[in-house]
Amino acid sequence: MCGIVGFTGRQSAAPVLLEGLKKLEYRGYDSAGIACEQKGTISVSKVSGRIANLCEKTENGRLVPGCSGIGHTRWATHGAPTDINAHPHVSNDGRFSVVHNGIIENYMELRKELTARGYQFQSETDTEVIVHLIEMYYKGNLKDAVMKATSRLEGSYALGIMCSDCPGTLFAVREASPLILGIGVGENFFASDVTALVAYTRNAIYLDDGEFAELTADDMTVFDCTGTPIHKPVSRITWSIEAAEKGGYEHFMLKEIMEQPRAVKSAIAPRIQDDRVHLDDFEFTADELRDIRKIVITACGSAYYAGCAGRYAIEKLCRIPVTVELASELRYNDPQIDEHTLLIVLSQSGETADTIAAMRECQARGAKSLAIVNVVGSTIAKLADHTMYTWAGPEIAVATTKGYTTQLTVLYLFALYAAEKLDLISSESYHKLIDALETLPKMMQQVLDMNPALPKMAKKYNSKGSVFYIGRNTDYAVALEGALKMKEISYIHAEAYAAGELKHGTIALIDEGQPVIALCCNEQIAEKTMNNIIEVKARGAKVLAVARKGNRAILSHADDVIYIPKVEPLFSAAVEIVPLQLLAYYVAKDNGCDIDKPKNLAKSVTVE
Ligand code: M6R
């Protein structure tokens, strides 16, 4: 997804911008560019492909002089990923330059209008209308021109703007796309997220929609949408630089898989005190909880699958009907949602466009909302009535791992909290489940320690065709996420089936040598899945099973078994996904894939 950075200070801007862009690489991009201003002249350099190409082209920034500038990584939406379509875009008179993250929905009509007025377009992008609008409205006052231009825009945008008439001055504008200001000493910054800022400053201002800022080396003013200066609180960034780097692992994904015991502990520890679940961030009375007639969980991708797995715990413990909806579907479904609905929104980034749109739709219908989000201050966190952070720390790899397991953990905490408030759980079961939750990090660590054979399994189950994942109940939910992990990083077709569905058609796909990953961790139903293993084996499948330690019967059915510890069945999903993450990782590694930045994917999908 596009990323933007801006810098104004006393040192050369280009190297700072290039460093910032490198930190945003994880968001996914296909071209990049920077523009800097020196002595009233703006120089621009842009390339398709990697930031490394931009560093080479600019001799690490040396060829783009100036102490203020803007930079961009682009993930193509309007127009191919070419040098010309890359940002920054420049006005016809060369005085203005703009970078943009988001989508301008009315760009076609603006483009027609501007073309009729004589403005010439170089690119196919929606963004280019912005820079021409600013040129059109500029009458010597950049702030006025920015306000007039942005008032014509419909859609989402985080903008970085510079003008050669205003040396050292940058404007940053936010409307429905993330944008954070960084406050330095004798220098100031903006960026799409904090990873681009932490090397330079820990003091940040989170802009809200409709706000914009004027930055110089020594000053920063934030304005509301009417242009009135406003006071914004300064937040302290607590993420360390190391936390955003690889810490000795070959890939961020592996590092993040290994970090899961710690991440899950961070999600749990502050919320269990004196052997009880305390949710300071979700204070609901028993009456308010009783007023909830149904819970709708909405999210995209892995976050959606975390909802599919977490749903079982909520329904079982709270006896409230739960549906899990893909945000991209829910938003157009005319959903049956009212003030008796609790909407739970799951998102690692907190910026996923479809999830935000679904959330707004449900809120408009009266639903109360609880966001379970990793990124502090993100759009979803701000929009929700209640926000529970997952405290997973920065997740850089495009394929989520600790994001997923911490979302699931917070759903478990919520289920236990609500069940107790609703008086639906005996004290004995409540404390037993609290103990089980507290041991989750240890169980995850054991999975990481106890499966040294996984790289070997990855070789055996690496497939040129498809890999099937089967399971029932919570095991099926895990199968969905396991298959997604395999698909997105190894580019191997992987598909999850509810094991009971095999006979209804899909077993026709099973042939000699077909890899099948069978999840048999849910004790109550593992025996049924073992029958399905026998069925696929009879048709020639090669089966790798994931089962609880102590399940010896599985050894006589599956070709290989990965054991997980004896975890509480209700919370098993958070543990059994770990070997599947590792399996996908090692298959992708064997296949030489770009694990942290899989092709065609972006970390944060901020467009529909
Ligand atoms: O940031 P979010 O959790 O809202 O992102 C949702 C999905 O885009 C995300 O989980 C995606 O499916 C990942 N690539 C999965 O690894």
Residues whose N, C-alpha, C, O or C-beta is under 5 A from the ligand:
A	BS01	M6R	C300 G301 S302 A303 L346 S347 Q348 S349 G350 T352 V398 A399 T400 K603 V605
